[in-house]
Amino acid sequence: MIPNQQAPPMAPPNTQQGFRGNVAPTRRPEQKQGTSVLVQGGSLRTWSYRSPAVEQVQVVLSTEGRPLDADIELWHGPDNTPCKMRVYNENGQVRPFSAVIETPRGPNTVAIRNIGQLEFPFAADVRAETIDTPSPECLASSMTIQGGALRTYPFNPSVDSVQVLLKTDGRPLNARIELLQGPNNNKQVIELYTEDGLDRPFFCVLRTPGSGNVIRVVNTAPVEFPMTASVVADSINPDVSSDAVLGGDVVIGGDLGW
């Protein structure tokens, strides 16, 4: 016969000893503005700004060394797209895309679509603080480009980045900006449309590493729609020589400085 096992008596609750544990939040933490978001190929991401105090935002697109192909649109109300652009970049790590979009009279929404393949994601960063502004030299040096005309701006190898500012007198703005390095070698292409080039001018900073960089600005609008363009150097690397040296300091088959 198996003796009955009596269960041990339950201890009375100890009011002096507290319980240990973690409290799980019931609300999803808000995403901070200015953080990069990964946009996969074929997907769309949006950033909305309801406050009318946000009058401009900066868009930065980059990759881990792969090509970048994106559509950027500014939505202002239903079926109203006052600004849109198509961006192509051969290498989003060496030459990240950085531009300022004017967003007056909110609310506004910035929509970024990755129109590349699934194998080509990119990181998108849209922020309303610490925005790049044109330098006084960029504001002072403007040149008129008639409809259908183009201008080229060559730069020395010591120039690391270039400021580009496009605007009109209130007419629509249609332009194509190309970064060339060598004959017919497009490193970066921006196709731009703005319904009012005075209220919504376009400003961007293009990275220009290496030598032989040329900025080409094309006014793709008819002759009745001229625009003004300012293309100046943004940052200069003093360690890079702007003069070519034949032969250099390297001897083939030998040591450096032989």
C-alpha positions as CSV (number, residue, x, y, z in Angstrom):
1,M,0.0,0.0,0.0
2,I,1.4,3.3,-1.1
3,P,1.2,5.9,1.6
4,N,-0.6,9.1,0.7
5,Q,1.8,12.0,0.0
6,Q,0.5,15.2,1.4
7,A,1.3,18.3,-0.6
8,P,3.3,20.9,1.2
9,P,1.3,23.8,2.4
10,M,1.4,27.0,0.3
11,A,3.4,29.8,1.7
12,P,1.4,32.9,2.4
13,P,2.1,35.8,0.1
14,N,5.0,37.9,1.2
15,T,4.0,41.5,0.9
16,Q,7.5,42.7,1.6
17,Q,9.1,40.8,-1.3
18,G,8.3,42.3,-4.7
19,F,8.1,40.6,-8.1
20,R,10.8,40.9,-10.7
21,G,10.0,41.1,-14.4
22,N,9.9,43.3,-17.5
23,V,7.1,45.5,-18.7
24,A,6.4,45.1,-22.5
25,P,5.4,48.3,-24.2
26,T,2.0,48.2,-25.9
27,R,2.8,51.1,-28.3
28,R,5.2,50.9,-31.2
29,P,8.1,53.4,-30.7
30,E,8.1,56.3,-33.2
31,Q,10.7,56.3,-35.9
32,K,13.1,59.2,-35.5
33,Q,13.4,61.6,-38.4
34,G,16.7,61.6,-40.2
35,T,17.3,57.8,-39.8
36,S,18.1,55.8,-43.0
37,V,15.5,53.4,-44.2
38,L,16.3,50.5,-46.5
39,V,14.2,50.5,-49.7
40,Q,14.2,47.2,-51.5
41,G,14.0,47.0,-55.3
42,G,10.5,47.7,-56.6
43,S,9.2,49.0,-53.3
44,L,7.9,52.5,-52.2
45,R,8.5,54.5,-49.0
46,T,6.9,57.8,-48.0
47,W,7.7,60.5,-45.5
48,S,4.9,62.8,-44.5
49,Y,5.3,66.3,-43.0
50,R,2.0,67.8,-41.7
51,S,3.5,71.0,-40.2
52,P,3.6,74.0,-42.5
53,A,6.8,75.1,-40.7
54,V,8.7,72.5,-42.7
55,E,9.5,74.4,-45.8
56,Q,12.3,72.2,-47.2
57,V,13.7,68.7,-46.7
58,Q,16.9,67.0,-47.7
59,V,16.9,63.6,-49.5
60,V,20.0,61.4,-49.3
61,L,20.2,58.1,-51.2
62,S,23.1,55.7,-51.0
63,T,24.1,52.1,-51.6
64,E,26.8,49.7,-50.6
65,G,28.6,50.1,-53.9
66,R,25.8,48.9,-56.2
67,P,23.9,51.1,-58.8
68,L,21.1,53.3,-57.7
69,D,17.9,53.9,-59.7
70,A,15.0,55.8,-58.0
71,D,12.0,57.9,-58.6
72,I,11.4,60.8,-56.2
73,E,8.1,62.7,-56.0
74,L,6.6,65.4,-53.8
75,W,2.9,65.0,-53.2
76,H,1.0,68.1,-52.2
77,G,-2.7,67.3,-52.0
78,P,-4.6,64.8,-54.0
79,D,-3.3,64.2,-57.5
80,N,-0.9,67.1,-57.2
81,T,2.8,66.4,-57.8
82,P,4.6,69.8,-58.0
83,C,8.1,68.2,-58.1
84,K,9.5,64.9,-59.3
85,M,12.8,63.5,-60.4
86,R,14.4,60.4,-61.8
87,V,17.9,59.6,-60.3
88,Y,20.4,57.2,-61.7
89,N,23.8,56.6,-60.0
90,E,26.5,54.2,-61.0
91,N,27.9,53.7,-57.5
92,G,25.8,54.9,-54.6
93,Q,28.7,54.5,-52.1
94,V,31.2,56.6,-54.0
95,R,28.7,59.2,-55.2
96,P,25.7,59.3,-52.9
97,F,22.7,61.4,-54.1
98,S,21.9,64.4,-52.0
99,A,19.3,67.1,-52.9
100,V,17.1,69.6,-51.2
101,I,13.3,69.6,-52.0
102,E,11.3,72.7,-51.3
103,T,8.1,71.9,-49.4
104,P,6.2,75.2,-48.8
105,R,2.6,75.3,-47.6
106,G,2.3,71.9,-45.9
107,P,1.2,69.2,-45.5
108,N,3.6,67.5,-47.9
109,T,4.7,63.9,-48.6
110,V,8.0,62.8,-50.1
111,A,7.6,59.5,-52.0
112,I,10.7,57.5,-53.0
113,R,10.4,54.4,-55.2
114,N,13.2,52.0,-56.0
115,I,12.7,51.2,-59.6
116,G,15.7,48.9,-59.7
117,Q,15.8,45.2,-59.5
118,L,15.4,43.3,-56.2
119,E,19.2,42.8,-56.0
120,F,19.8,46.6,-55.9
121,P,18.4,48.0,-52.6
122,F,19.4,51.5,-51.3
123,A,19.2,53.4,-48.1
124,A,17.0,56.5,-48.0
125,D,17.3,59.4,-45.5
126,V,14.8,62.2,-45.5
127,R,15.3,64.9,-42.9
128,A,14.0,68.4,-42.2
129,E,17.0,69.5,-40.1
130,T,20.7,70.3,-40.9
131,I,19.9,70.9,-44.6
132,D,22.6,72.0,-47.1
133,T,22.3,75.5,-48.3
134,P,23.9,77.2,-51.4
135,S,27.0,79.2,-50.7
136,P,27.2,82.9,-51.4
137,E,29.4,82.1,-54.4
138,C,26.7,79.7,-55.8
139,L,24.0,82.4,-55.3
140,A,26.1,85.0,-57.1
141,S,27.3,83.1,-60.1
142,S,24.2,82.2,-62.2
143,M,24.0,81.7,-66.0
144,T,20.9,81.6,-68.2
145,I,20.3,78.5,-70.2
146,Q,17.7,78.8,-72.9
147,G,15.2,76.1,-73.6
148,G,16.8,73.2,-75.5
149,A,20.4,74.5,-74.8
150,L,23.0,73.0,-72.5
151,R,26.1,74.1,-70.5
152,T,29.1,72.2,-69.4
153,Y,31.2,72.8,-66.4
154,P,34.6,71.0,-66.1
155,F,36.3,70.7,-62.7
156,N,39.9,69.9,-61.5
157,P,40.7,66.6,-59.8
158,S,41.1,68.5,-56.5
159,V,37.3,69.3,-56.4
160,D,35.6,66.6,-54.3
161,S,32.0,67.9,-54.6
162,V,30.0,70.4,-56.6
163,Q,27.0,72.6,-55.8
164,V,24.2,72.8,-58.4
165,L,21.4,75.3,-58.2
166,L,18.6,75.5,-60.8
167,K,15.7,78.0,-60.8
168,T,13.4,80.0,-63.1
169,D,11.4,83.2,-62.9
170,G,8.2,81.4,-61.9
171,R,7.9,79.2,-65.0
172,P,8.1,75.4,-65.0
173,L,11.5,73.9,-64.7
174,N,12.6,70.9,-66.8
175,A,16.2,69.9,-66.7
176,R,18.7,67.1,-67.0
177,I,21.9,67.1,-64.9
178,E,24.7,64.7,-65.8
179,L,28.0,63.9,-64.2
180,L,30.4,62.8,-66.8
181,Q,33.8,61.2,-66.3
182,G,35.3,60.5,-69.6
183,P,33.6,60.6,-73.1
184,N,30.0,59.5,-72.9
185,N,30.5,57.9,-69.4
186,N,27.6,59.0,-67.2
187,K,28.3,58.4,-63.6
188,Q,25.2,60.1,-62.3
189,V,22.0,61.4,-64.1
190,I,19.2,63.5,-62.7
191,E,16.0,64.2,-64.7
192,L,14.1,67.0,-62.9
193,Y,10.6,68.6,-63.2
194,T,9.3,71.4,-61.0
195,E,6.1,73.2,-61.7
196,D,7.5,76.6,-60.4
197,G,11.2,77.1,-60.5
198,L,11.0,80.3,-58.4
199,D,8.9,78.8,-55.6
200,R,10.5,75.4,-55.7
201,P,14.2,75.8,-56.9
202,F,16.4,72.7,-57.1
203,F,19.6,72.4,-55.2
204,C,21.9,69.4,-54.9
205,V,25.5,68.5,-54.0
206,L,27.3,66.1,-56.4
207,R,30.3,64.1,-55.3
208,T,33.1,64.3,-57.9
209,P,36.0,62.0,-56.9
210,G,38.7,61.3,-59.4
211,S,39.8,63.3,-62.4
212,G,38.0,64.3,-65.6
213,N,34.7,65.3,-64.0
214,V,32.3,67.4,-66.1
215,I,28.9,68.6,-65.1
216,R,26.5,69.0,-68.0
217,V,23.2,70.8,-67.5
218,V,20.5,70.5,-70.2
219,N,17.3,72.6,-70.3
220,T,14.9,70.0,-71.7
221,A,12.0,72.5,-71.8
222,P,10.9,74.5,-75.0
223,V,12.6,77.7,-75.9
224,E,9.9,79.7,-74.0
225,F,11.1,78.4,-70.7
226,P,14.6,79.5,-69.9
227,M,16.3,78.8,-66.5
228,T,19.3,80.0,-64.6
229,A,22.0,77.6,-63.4
230,S,24.8,78.0,-60.9
231,V,27.4,75.3,-60.7
232,V,30.4,75.9,-58.4
233,A,32.9,73.9,-56.4
234,D,31.7,72.8,-52.9
235,S,34.7,71.2,-51.3
236,I,38.3,71.0,-52.4
237,N,40.9,68.5,-51.4
238,P,44.3,70.4,-51.2
239,D,46.3,67.1,-51.2
240,V,45.2,66.3,-54.8
241,S,47.3,67.9,-57.4
242,S,45.4,69.5,-60.3
243,D,48.4,69.1,-62.7
244,A,49.0,65.9,-64.6
245,V,52.5,64.4,-64.1
246,L,53.8,62.2,-66.9
247,G,55.3,59.0,-65.6
248,G,54.6,59.9,-62.0
249,D,56.7,58.5,-59.2
250,V,56.1,54.8,-60.0
251,V,58.6,52.7,-62.1
252,I,57.0,49.6,-63.6
253,G,58.7,46.5,-62.2
254,G,60.5,48.5,-59.5
255,D,59.9,50.2,-56.2
256,L,58.1,53.5,-55.5
257,G,60.4,56.5,-56.0
258,W,63.2,54.3,-57.5
